[in-house]
Amino acid sequence: MAVNISGRKGNVKNIRSHALNATKTKQNVNLQVYRLEDGTKVRLSAKEIRTLKKNEKAA
């Protein structure tokens, strides 16, 4: 089972109709399971995975 270490939360937004009625909805974070070098599985957002890969390439 993957451990959720990402502290990110989704956004709350309004959907507006033509009559300008506001309905609240939630926009979730793109969480994915990622395996670290030591073999542990963690649940990270896609943005955090992209940053990890970028920093590995630079090092």
C-alpha positions as CSV (number, residue, x, y, z in Angstrom):
1,M,0.0,0.0,0.0
2,A,1.3,3.4,-0.9
3,V,1.8,6.0,1.7
4,N,0.3,9.5,1.1
5,I,3.1,11.9,1.8
6,S,1.8,14.7,-0.4
7,G,0.3,17.6,1.6
8,R,-1.5,19.1,-1.3
9,K,-5.2,19.7,-1.3
10,G,-7.7,20.2,-4.1
11,N,-9.2,23.6,-5.2
12,V,-12.8,24.6,-4.6
13,K,-14.3,26.5,-7.5
14,N,-17.6,27.7,-8.7
15,I,-19.4,26.6,-11.9
16,R,-21.3,29.5,-13.4
17,S,-24.4,29.0,-15.6
18,H,-25.7,31.5,-18.1
19,A,-28.1,32.7,-15.4
20,L,-25.0,33.3,-13.2
21,N,-26.0,30.6,-10.7
22,A,-23.0,29.4,-8.7
23,T,-22.5,25.8,-7.9
24,K,-19.5,24.8,-5.8
25,T,-17.4,21.9,-7.1
26,K,-14.0,20.4,-6.1
27,Q,-11.0,20.0,-8.4
28,N,-8.8,17.2,-7.1
29,V,-5.0,16.8,-7.2
30,N,-3.5,14.3,-9.7
31,L,-2.1,11.8,-7.2
32,Q,-0.1,8.9,-8.5
33,V,1.8,6.0,-7.0
34,Y,5.6,6.4,-7.4
35,R,8.3,4.0,-6.3
36,L,11.4,5.6,-4.6
37,E,14.9,4.3,-5.1
38,D,14.8,2.3,-1.8
39,G,11.7,0.5,-3.1
40,T,9.0,2.1,-1.0
41,K,5.8,3.2,-2.7
42,V,4.5,6.7,-2.0
43,R,1.6,8.7,-3.4
44,L,2.7,12.0,-4.9
45,S,1.2,14.5,-7.2
46,A,2.2,14.5,-10.8
47,K,3.9,17.9,-10.3
48,E,6.0,16.6,-7.4
49,I,7.1,13.6,-9.5
50,R,8.1,15.8,-12.4
51,T,10.2,18.0,-10.0
52,L,11.9,14.8,-8.5
53,K,12.9,13.6,-11.9
54,K,14.2,17.0,-12.9
55,N,16.4,17.2,-9.7
56,E,17.7,13.6,-10.3
57,K,18.8,14.6,-13.8
58,A,20.6,17.7,-12.5
59,A,22.5,15.9,-9.8
